[in-house]
Amino acid sequence: MKKLVLDVDTGVDDAQAIMIALTAPDVEILGITCCHGNTPLDNVLKNTLRVLKVCNRLDIPVYKGFSKPLLASKQHASDYHGKDGLGEVPDPDAPGVELLQKEKAAQAMIKIAKENPGEVILVATGPLTNLAVAVQLDPSLPKKLKSLYIMGGNTESRGNTTMCGEFNFVADPEAAYIVLDRYTCPTYIAAWEFSCRSSLPWSFCDEWLSLKTEKAAFIRKISNLSMKKARSVEYQKEIIAGKGFNPCDVFALAAAVDDGFITESEKVAVTVELDGKHTRGMMVLDYMEHLKKDHKVVIMKTVDLEKLKKMLFKAVIQTLHC
Ligand code: BDR
């Protein structure tokens, strides 16, 4: 059984990732920690509970994390995810925040890792503030983890937020820097350019979203706004090889739940630029080993997209837990 902790900034693609995790075989979600990011933290908390409600899994503990980055100014991705972070289609019966755990996200990560030494797979799909604080509080945390999967960063200095930077890293560059420096557990990165190149055809997306289940209807509703944007000619021009639907966060999650998902990768030491006028928040790959870092991360290059399609289908049709 794989034991997962998800650190999210729910967001449309975080919602999709959570739903995949809930329906993946032999996966237990020990907790979901929430971070500012796509939308302000209060929305992230509500959105996360909303996803769990649709999946009838409000038993999973949800923890409140940081509402702002370590040093940077706050930023959100409302243009893409909507003002509420979930497509601006409110649920009048949304679960209340009284369901949240009292314990805070960083402390919860530390506790869960301590209780399950060597077993916890941490999947981070938002800015890395919670993870950065957790490792400052407990420097031994990375040693207690099994692995870490991150959606974030960029590999070819192509950004989606700044010229050179991807949203999750740009939203908290210092946190990304600390995490890439201190988490010496096996680390896998689904970077922006890779996720663009791994986009799924819109025809798949149409088929997926037309399924007649409650969960498919939910995804359809919350994704409407972002998909309209993503299908626009301007947006497709902006992204590399824009050929379809890019469920960014889902890639990190899929790799975490299925060891055979990554079909090609490379190992390299990485860091994050903190100072550059144009390059702050950009991930830097140290192919020449200037940093003399022992720890190298696995950068995803290609993945099994047929598997991904199956996971996305299963996420909206499977009824085992939902
Ligand atoms: C990342 O930014 C967010 O908008 C998505 O949820 C994803 O985590 C892509 O840059």
Boltz pocket constraint, residues with backbone or C-beta under 6 A from the ligand:
constraints:
  - pocket:
      binder: B
      contacts: [[A, 9], [A, 11], [A, 12], [A, 13], [A, 14], [A, 38], [A, 77], [A, 80], [A, 125], [A, 126], [A, 151], [A, 160], [A, 166], [A, 167], [A, 168], [A, 192], [A, 248], [A, 249]]
      max_distance: 6.0
